Amino acid sequence: MRMRIVFAIIFSVWVILLVRIYHLSIKSNEFYEEIAEQNIVKKQFIPPARGLILDVKGRPLAVNKLGFSVSIRPHLSKKNTLDQELENLQNMFQDLNVIKLKKDYIKADSPYNQDFIEIIDFIDYDRMIPKIAALSLRENLEVKPASKRHYPYSNLASHIIGYVGRANQQDYTNDPVTKITNYTGRSGIERYYNSILQGHEGVRKIKVNALNEEIEEIFKEEPKSSDIKLSIDLEFQKYIEEIFGKNAGAIIVMDVTDGSIIAAGSFPEYDLNPFVTGISQARWNELISSIDHPFTNKLVNGLYPPGSVVKMAVALAFLDSGKIDRGTDYFCSGSFELGGRNFRCWNIYGHGKMDMNSAIRESCDDYFYKGSLKIGIDAIAPVLERFGMGQKTGVDLPNEFVGIVPSREWKMHKYSQPWYQGETLNTSIGQGNFLVTPMQIARHTAMLATGKNVIPHFLHSIGEEDAKFEASDIFTPFEKKQLPHIRRAMYEVANHQKGTAFKYFTDANLTIAAKTGTAQVVGISQAEKKRIKEEDMKYLQRSHAWITTYAPYEKPKYVVTIIIEHGGHGGLTAGPMAVRVYNKLIELGYIDKKYAKSEQVIKKDKK
């Protein structure tokens, strides 16, 4: 019995040994082969060159500036060699912060790291070339080609193009490619199309020896990225910047047929280049403390009361209700009393008898007060939302705001308070809590001009592939029958002697349809019998000046929407600017010259 137990133990030991030998020699073979390969074969990731941003004619708006990076051999932290190398670099490039460079090096140095540590990510090509031969002779340094994002026009179209900035830990987690590039899009097109511009990293596999020295390259896959072409015309973009001058606000010039934007601006603009490597605290404080908010992209993040530029949409809501038709008229006496409060018309003397056409043409507030009271906010708000208010336009810019369309439900949700009739009156003329972005107004104007809902966009093509944006129907069959009458009223705004923009459009070289708007930013006391003139007000108390237009009236091609912050009356301030834009569109061939007025007609208009 004892011998059997001994033989059983010996047999079990041999079985265990054989199983272990099998596991080590066969099952673990792949594991150890992989470890061995890692010791022999080294994988390197190649950062992609960021795609260029070009204008519609292929002119560069964002490029990659060529230069060099400098790295130092690892494990020199505790040697005088590191200080010697840093001192040598400072002698060559006087503006280097050696203390910071040393700190960055020590932070990245590790006993397990065998790669050179990058301490300078970019030195300009022209500065490096005279020094590169001397640096290349130093065995502890590694100089490699590098690039840095550069915006050749500095602040031109800054809110559209956007900028790149250094990637952080969150960026690394969300997008591993940023670990290789160290940069990512932070705003504008740079951010919205970041994945396309950034592209995919390349891979290189090399054999190395025990000293981590390269023996041969065994595999290489090149990095890939794509250029982006925008619908913006650089020449036209420069022009709108010139005519906008020192005003604060926004302008959009958009093709109504497909939504492509050929020029747009949020003003004031700012220099994009300092953001690439890091803006100074002083400059940042200057940007964010300015009363004109240069860092805000007013195209999609500027929220303004729309004022009278929404009266066409409100008029369509009147018609949709069935309670008001185009011939329904109201008498404007200059003010309307409701609940012990006077709701003033902008014309303190009154417009007299007004129907829908004349109310839009002359922007009669009293007509819309009385009409809105008849149909109620529940009939107005849904129509405004369907026509793009309180909704994203879909434009290819990040963080687009939706604004506010006041309604009974909105107020209860926001403030837990009931709705009052006076709020309906304010909403009907684009005041109160009503807020929109300039992009929403531009898209809405394109809807009125064409009957279609287009998606505003800046993208023209990616690489060689053209972008496609589909328009959709937005109006009911009934509304489509009403649109010619709404357009006629907009025509009269700019071409009828009683139109609110007529005297500001006499220099126009083509026929334009328009709507002016004056959006109040401060309330007017009921005690004031006569409103103070805009030019006599303090700057921040003046109304915002709106104008939204399309042309040619005969066959709409472009929308021009402008808001000038604290600019006063829309026609007076923004009207002449819109005229200059359309005249330039004809000059550059964007609008066929067959739609241009003859000199005799222009002279007649001026009279």
C-alpha positions in Angstrom: 0.0 0.0 0.0 2.8 2.4 0.9 4.6 1.7 -2.4 1.4 2.5 -4.3 1.2 5.9 -2.5 4.9 6.6 -3.3 4.3 5.6 -7.0 1.2 7.8 -7.1 3.1 10.8 -5.8 6.0 10.3 -8.2 3.5 9.9 -11.1 1.6 13.1 -10.1 4.9 15.1 -9.9 5.9 14.0 -13.4 2.5 14.8 -14.7 2.7 18.3 -13.2 6.2 18.8 -14.7 5.1 17.6 -18.1 2.1 20.0 -18.1 4.3 22.9 -17.0 6.8 22.1 -19.8 4.0 21.9 -22.3 2.6 25.3 -21.2 6.1 27.0 -21.3 7.2 25.5 -24.6 4.0 25.7 -26.5 1.2 27.6 -24.9 3.4 30.6 -23.8 5.4 30.7 -27.0 3.3 33.5 -28.5 3.5 35.5 -25.3 7.2 35.4 -25.1 7.6 35.9 -28.8 5.6 39.1 -28.4 7.8 40.3 -25.5 10.9 39.5 -27.6 9.5 41.4 -30.5 8.8 44.4 -28.3 12.5 44.4 -27.3 13.6 44.2 -31.0 10.8 45.9 -32.9 9.8 49.4 -31.9 6.5 51.1 -33.0 6.6 54.8 -33.7 3.5 56.9 -34.4 3.8 59.7 -37.0 1.7 62.8 -36.4 -0.4 63.9 -39.4 0.1 67.3 -40.8 -3.1 69.2 -40.1 -5.3 69.9 -43.1 -5.3 73.4 -44.6 -8.4 75.6 -44.5 -8.9 77.3 -47.8 -11.3 79.9 -49.2 -13.6 79.0 -52.1 -10.9 79.9 -54.6 -8.2 77.9 -52.9 -6.5 80.7 -51.1 -5.2 79.7 -47.6 -7.0 80.8 -44.4 -5.2 78.4 -42.1 -1.8 76.8 -42.8 1.0 75.0 -41.2 4.1 77.0 -40.6 7.3 75.0 -41.0 9.9 74.8 -38.2 11.8 72.4 -35.9 11.4 70.7 -32.5 14.2 70.0 -30.1 14.4 67.0 -27.8 17.0 65.9 -25.2 18.3 62.4 -24.4 16.6 60.9 -21.3 18.2 60.2 -18.0 20.3 63.4 -17.8 18.3 64.9 -14.9 20.9 64.2 -12.3 23.9 65.1 -14.5 25.4 68.4 -15.3 25.0 67.5 -18.9 21.3 68.6 -18.8 22.2 72.1 -17.6 25.0 72.3 -20.2 22.6 71.5 -23.0 20.0 73.9 -21.8 22.6 76.7 -21.4 23.8 76.0 -24.9 20.3 76.3 -26.3 19.7 79.6 -24.4 22.9 81.0 -25.9 21.5 80.2 -29.4 17.9 81.3 -28.7 17.9 84.1 -26.2 14.1 84.1 -25.5 14.0 80.5 -24.1 12.8 80.0 -20.5 15.4 77.5 -19.3 13.8 77.1 -15.9 10.6 76.0 -17.5 12.3 73.8 -20.0 14.2 72.0 -17.2 11.0 71.6 -15.2 9.2 70.0 -18.2 12.2 67.7 -18.9 12.3 66.4 -15.3 8.6 65.9 -15.3 8.7 63.7 -18.4 12.0 61.9 -17.5 11.5 58.3 -16.3 13.7 55.3 -15.7 11.5 53.3 -18.1 11.7 55.9 -20.9 14.2 55.3 -23.6 13.0 58.0 -26.0 14.3 61.6 -26.4 12.2 64.1 -24.5 10.8 67.0 -26.4 11.3 70.3 -24.6 10.8 72.8 -27.5 7.9 71.9 -29.8 8.5 74.7 -32.3 11.3 77.0 -33.5 10.7 79.0 -36.6 12.4 77.7 -39.8 14.3 80.9 -40.4 15.6 81.0 -36.8 16.7 77.4 -36.7 18.5 77.0 -40.1 21.6 79.0 -39.1 21.9 76.9 -35.9 20.8 73.4 -37.1 24.3 72.2 -38.1 25.8 72.9 -34.7 22.8 71.4 -32.9 22.9 68.2 -35.0 26.5 67.5 -33.9 25.4 67.3 -30.2 24.7 63.7 -29.4 22.3 64.5 -26.5 20.1 66.6 -28.8 17.6 65.6 -31.4 16.3 68.2 -33.9 13.3 67.1 -36.0 11.0 68.9 -38.5 7.8 70.3 -36.9 4.9 72.5 -37.8 2.7 75.1 -36.1 -0.7 76.3 -37.1 -0.6 79.8 -38.6 -3.4 82.1 -39.7 -1.9 84.4 -42.4 -4.7 87.0 -42.0 -4.5 87.1 -38.2 -8.0 88.3 -37.3 -9.9 88.1 -40.6 -12.9 85.8 -40.2 -11.6 84.8 -36.8 -14.9 83.6 -35.4 -15.5 81.4 -38.5 -12.0 79.9 -38.9 -11.4 79.4 -35.2 -8.1 78.3 -33.7 -6.2 75.3 -32.4 -4.8 75.0 -28.9 -2.7 72.6 -26.9 -4.5 69.3 -26.1 -5.1 68.4 -22.5 -5.8 65.1 -20.7 -9.5 65.2 -21.6 -8.6 65.6 -25.2 -6.3 62.6 -25.0 -9.1 60.5 -23.6 -11.7 61.6 -26.2 -9.3 61.5 -29.2 -6.1 59.5 -28.9 -4.7 61.2 -32.0 -4.2 64.3 -30.0 -1.5 62.5 -28.0 0.5 62.5 -31.2 -0.3 66.0 -32.5 -0.5 67.7 -29.1 -3.0 70.1 -30.6 -6.8 70.2 -31.2 -9.4 72.5 -32.6 -10.8 74.9 -30.0 -13.3 77.0 -31.9 -14.9 77.7 -35.3 -14.2 75.5 -38.3 -11.0 74.3 -36.6 -13.2 72.6 -33.9 -16.3 71.7 -35.9 -14.2 69.8 -38.5 -11.4 68.8 -36.2 -11.4 65.1 -36.9 -11.2 65.8 -40.7 -8.4 68.4 -40.4 -6.5 66.4 -37.8 -6.7 63.2 -39.8 -5.1 59.8 -38.7 -1.7 59.1 -37.4 0.9 57.1 -39.4 2.8 54.1 -38.0 6.4 53.2 -38.4 7.9 49.9 -37.1 11.7 49.7 -36.8 14.2 47.1 -35.5 16.5 48.3 -32.7 19.5 46.9 -30.9 20.1 46.5 -27.2 21.2 50.2 -27.1 17.8 51.3 -28.6 19.6 52.3 -31.8 17.7 51.9 -35.1 18.8 49.0 -37.3 16.2 49.0 -40.1 12.7 50.0 -41.0 10.3 47.1 -41.5 6.9 48.8 -41.9 5.6 52.2 -42.6 2.1 53.7 -43.0 1.9 57.3 -43.9 -0.4 59.7 -41.8 -3.5 61.0 -43.6 -5.4 64.3 -43.3 -7.7 66.3 -45.6 -7.8 70.0 -46.6 -11.1 71.8 -46.2 -12.3 74.4 -48.7 -14.9 76.9 -47.4 -17.6 78.8 -49.3 -16.1 82.1 -48.1 -14.5 84.4 -50.7 -11.4 85.9 -49.2 -11.7 89.1 -51.2 -15.3 89.6 -50.2 -14.6 88.8 -46.6 -12.0 91.6 -46.5 -14.6 93.9 -48.0 -17.2 93.3 -45.3 -14.6 93.8 -42.6 -13.7 97.1 -44.2 -17.2 98.4 -44.4 -18.1 97.2 -40.9 -15.4 99.4 -39.5 -15.3 99.8 -35.8 -18.9 98.8 -35.2 -19.8 95.8 -33.0 -22.2 93.3 -34.3 -22.5 90.7 -37.1 -23.1 90.3 -40.8 -24.0 87.3 -43.0 -24.0 87.1 -46.8 -25.7 83.8 -47.8 -26.7 82.1 -51.0 -30.5 81.5 -50.6 -30.5 78.5 -53.0 -28.2 76.2 -51.0 -27.3 78.0 -47.8 -23.6 78.5 -48.6 -22.2 81.6 -46.8 -19.8 83.6 -49.0 -18.9 86.1 -46.3 -19.8 86.6 -42.6 -18.3 88.3 -39.6 -18.7 88.7 -35.9 -17.2 92.1 -34.8 -14.9 93.0 -33.3 -12.6 90.2 -34.4 -9.3 89.1 -32.7 -5.9 87.8 -33.7 -6.0 84.0 -33.8 -2.2 83.3 -33.8 -1.5 83.9 -30.1 -4.0 81.1 -29.1 -1.9 78.4 -30.9 0.9 78.4 -28.3 -1.0 80.1 -25.5 -2.4 83.7 -25.1 -1.0 86.0 -22.4 -3.2 86.6 -19.3 -3.1 90.4 -20.1 -4.5 89.9 -23.6 -7.1 87.4 -22.4 -8.3 89.8 -19.7 -8.6 92.5 -22.4 -10.7 90.3 -24.6 -13.2 89.1 -22.0 -13.6 92.5 -20.3 -14.3 94.5 -23.5 -17.9 95.9 -23.7 -18.0 94.8 -27.4 -17.3 91.1 -26.5 -14.8 90.4 -29.2 -14.4 86.8 -28.0 -18.1 86.0 -28.5 -19.1 84.5 -31.9 -22.1 86.7 -32.4 -23.2 84.8 -35.5 -24.4 81.9 -33.4 -23.8 82.9 -29.8 -25.0 86.5 -29.9 -28.6 86.6 -28.5 -30.5 89.7 -29.4 -34.2 90.8 -29.4 -35.2 90.5 -33.1 -37.3 93.6 -33.1 -39.3 94.2 -36.3 -37.4 91.7 -38.4 -39.8 89.0 -37.2 -42.9 90.8 -38.2 -43.2 88.8 -41.5 -43.3 85.5 -39.5 -45.8 87.0 -37.0 -47.9 88.1 -40.0 -48.0 84.5 -41.3 -49.1 83.4 -37.9 -52.0 85.9 -38.1 -53.0 84.4 -41.5 -52.6 80.8 -40.3 -55.0 81.5 -37.4 -57.9 82.2 -39.9 -59.0 85.1 -37.7 -57.0 87.8 -39.7 -56.6 88.1 -43.4 -54.4 90.4 -45.5 -57.3 93.0 -45.7 -57.9 93.2 -42.0 -57.0 96.7 -40.8 -56.4 98.4 -37.5 -56.1 102.1 -36.8 -52.8 103.1 -35.3 -52.9 106.2 -33.0 -49.4 105.9 -31.8 -50.1 103.8 -28.7 -52.3 101.0 -27.4 -53.5 100.8 -23.9 -53.8 97.4 -22.1 -54.1 96.8 -18.4 -53.3 100.4 -17.5 -50.1 100.4 -19.6 -49.4 102.2 -22.9 -47.8 100.0 -25.6 -46.2 102.6 -27.9 -45.7 102.4 -31.6 -42.4 103.7 -32.8 -44.3 106.5 -34.6 -45.6 108.5 -31.7 -48.1 110.3 -34.0 -49.5 107.1 -35.3 -49.7 105.5 -38.8 -53.5 105.8 -39.2 -55.3 102.9 -40.9 -53.0 99.9 -41.5 -53.5 96.6 -43.3 -50.9 93.8 -43.3 -48.9 95.1 -46.3 -48.6 98.7 -45.0 -47.9 97.5 -41.4 -44.9 95.5 -42.6 -43.8 98.3 -45.0 -44.0 101.0 -42.3 -43.3 98.6 -39.4 -46.4 99.6 -37.5 -46.2 98.2 -34.0 -49.8 99.0 -33.1 -51.1 96.7 -35.9 -49.2 93.8 -34.5 -50.2 94.6 -30.9 -53.9 94.4 -31.9 -53.5 91.4 -34.2 -51.5 89.4 -31.6 -54.1 90.1 -28.9 -56.8 88.7 -31.2 -55.1 85.4 -32.0 -53.0 84.9 -28.8 -49.5 83.7 -28.1 -50.6 80.0 -28.4 -51.1 80.6 -32.2 -48.0 82.7 -32.6 -45.2 80.8 -30.8 -45.5 77.5 -32.7 -45.3 79.3 -36.0 -42.2 81.2 -35.0 -40.6 78.0 -33.9 -41.5 76.2 -37.2 -39.9 79.1 -39.0 -36.6 78.6 -37.2 -36.8 80.8 -34.0 -35.8 78.9 -30.9 -34.2 76.2 -33.0 -30.6 75.5 -34.2 -30.0 76.4 -37.8 -27.6 73.5 -38.3 -24.7 75.8 -39.4 -21.3 74.2 -39.1 -20.0 76.1 -36.2 -19.7 74.7 -32.6 -22.0 75.5 -29.7 -24.8 77.2 -31.6 -27.4 78.8 -29.3 -31.1 78.3 -29.8 -32.4 81.6 -28.4 -35.8 82.0 -26.8 -39.3 82.0 -28.3 -41.5 83.2 -25.3 -44.6 81.1 -24.8 -47.0 80.1 -22.0 -45.2 76.8 -21.5 -41.8 78.4 -21.6 -42.6 80.9 -18.9 -44.2 78.3 -16.6 -41.2 76.1 -17.0 -38.7 78.9 -16.6 -40.3 81.0 -13.9 -43.4 79.0 -12.7 -45.5 82.1 -13.5 -48.6 82.6 -15.7 -48.6 84.3 -19.1 -49.9 87.9 -19.5 -51.4 89.5 -22.5 -48.8 92.3 -22.4 -46.2 89.7 -23.1 -48.0 88.6 -26.2 -47.9 92.2 -27.4 -44.1 92.5 -26.8 -43.4 89.1 -28.5 -45.4 90.2 -31.6 -42.9 93.0 -32.2 -39.8 91.0 -31.3 -39.3 92.4 -27.8 -39.6 91.1 -24.3 -38.0 87.8 -23.7 -37.7 87.0 -27.4 -34.1 86.3 -28.4 -32.5 85.2 -31.7 -29.2 84.8 -33.3 -28.2 86.6 -36.5 -27.9 83.2 -38.2 -31.5 82.4 -37.4 -32.7 85.6 -39.0 -30.5 85.1 -42.1 -32.0 81.6 -42.5 -35.5 82.8 -41.9 -35.1 85.5 -44.5 -33.9 82.9 -47.0 -37.1 80.9 -46.2 -39.2 83.9 -47.1 -37.3 84.5 -50.3 -37.4 81.0 -51.6 -40.1 79.0 -49.7 -37.4 76.5 -48.8 -35.6 75.7 -45.6 -31.9 75.7 -46.3 -29.1 74.8 -44.0 -26.6 77.6 -43.6 -23.0 76.3 -44.0 -19.4 77.3 -44.6 -18.2 74.0 -46.0 -17.6 73.8 -49.7 -15.6 70.6 -50.0 -13.4 68.1 -48.2 -10.4 67.3 -50.3 -11.8 66.8 -53.8 -15.3 65.9 -52.7 -18.0 68.6 -52.7 -20.2 69.0 -49.7 -24.0 68.5 -50.2 -26.7 70.2 -48.1 -30.3 69.5 -48.9 -33.1 72.1 -48.6 -36.5 71.0 -47.3 -40.1 72.3 -47.4 -41.1 74.3 -44.4 -44.3 76.1 -45.5 -47.8 74.7 -45.7 -49.6 75.0 -49.1 -51.7 77.9 -47.6 -48.5 79.7 -46.5 -46.9 79.3 -49.9 -49.8 81.2 -51.4 -49.3 84.0 -48.9 -45.5 84.3 -49.5 -45.8 86.5 -52.6 -47.7 89.1 -50.6 -45.2 89.0 -47.7 -42.4 89.5 -50.3 -44.2 92.4 -51.8 -44.4 94.1 -48.4 -40.6 93.5 -48.0 -40.1 95.0 -51.5 -42.0 98.1 -50.4 -39.9 98.5 -47.3 -37.0 99.4 -49.5 -38.7 100.7 -52.6 -41.9 102.5 -51.5 -41.6 106.1 -50.4 -43.2 105.2 -47.0 -41.0 102.2 -46.5 -38.8 102.3 -43.4 -35.6 101.7 -45.5 -36.5 103.6 -48.7 -34.3 106.6 -48.3 -31.3 104.5 -47.3 -31.5 102.3 -50.5 -31.5 104.9 -53.2 -27.8 104.0 -54.1 -28.6 100.3 -54.6 -27.7 99.1 -58.1 -30.5 96.4 -58.0 -33.9 95.9 -56.6 -33.8 94.7 -52.9 -36.4 93.4 -50.6 -35.8 94.3 -46.9 -37.0 94.6 -43.4 -35.6 96.9 -40.8 -35.6 96.4 -37.1 -34.8 98.5 -34.0 -34.4 96.2 -31.0 -34.6 98.1 -27.6 -32.2 97.0 -24.9 -33.7 99.2 -22.1 -37.3 99.7 -21.2 -38.9 103.1 -21.6 -40.7 104.6 -18.5 -44.4 105.0 -18.8 -43.8 108.5 -17.4 -42.0 109.5 -20.6 -44.3 111.2 -23.0 -41.8 111.4 -25.8 -39.0 108.9 -26.3 -35.4 110.4 -26.4 -33.6 110.1 -29.7 -31.2 107.2 -30.1 -28.3 109.5 -30.9 -28.8 111.3 -27.6 -28.7 108.1 -25.5 -25.7 106.7 -23.9 -24.0 104.0 -26.1 -25.1 101.0 -24.1 -28.7 102.2 -23.9 -29.1 102.6 -27.6 -31.2 100.0 -29.5 -29.6 97.4 -31.7 -30.0 98.1 -35.4 -31.2 95.2 -37.6 -31.7 94.9 -41.3 -32.3 91.7 -43.2 -32.6 91.6 -47.0 -32.6 89.5 -50.1 -31.9 90.3 -53.7 -32.5 90.4 -56.6 -36.2 90.8 -55.8 -37.1 89.3 -59.2 -35.1 86.1 -58.6 -33.6 85.9 -55.1 -30.0 84.8 -54.9 -28.5 86.3 -51.8 -29.5 87.2 -48.2 -27.7 90.0 -46.4 -28.5 90.1 -42.7 -26.8 92.8 -40.5 -27.0 93.7 -36.8 -25.1 96.6 -35.4 -25.0 96.6 -31.6 -26.4 99.9 -30.1 -26.6 101.2 -33.7 -30.0 102.8 -33.3 -32.4 102.7 -36.2 -31.9 99.6 -38.5 -32.4 101.4 -41.8 -30.2 104.4 -40.9 -27.2 102.5 -39.6 -27.3 99.1 -41.4 -29.2 100.0 -44.6 -26.4 101.8 -46.4 -24.0 98.9 -45.4 -26.3 96.4 -47.0 -26.5 98.4 -50.2 -22.7 98.5 -50.4 -22.6 94.7 -50.0 -25.1 94.1 -52.8 -23.3 96.5 -55.1 -20.1 94.6 -54.4 -21.9 91.3 -55.2 -22.7 92.7 -58.7 -19.2 94.0 -59.1 -17.6 90.6 -58.3 -20.0 88.7 -60.5 -22.0 87.0 -57.8 -25.2 88.6 -59.1 -25.8 88.7 -62.8 -25.5 92.3 -64.2 -28.8 91.8 -66.0 -30.5 92.5 -62.6 -28.6 95.8 -62.2 -30.6 99.0 -62.4 -29.9 101.5 -65.2 -28.4 104.8 -64.2 -31.6 106.6 -65.1 -33.6 104.4 -62.6 -31.0 105.0 -59.9 -31.3 108.7 -60.4 -35.0 108.5 -60.3 -34.9 106.6 -57.0 -32.8 109.3 -55.5 -35.3 111.9 -56.4 
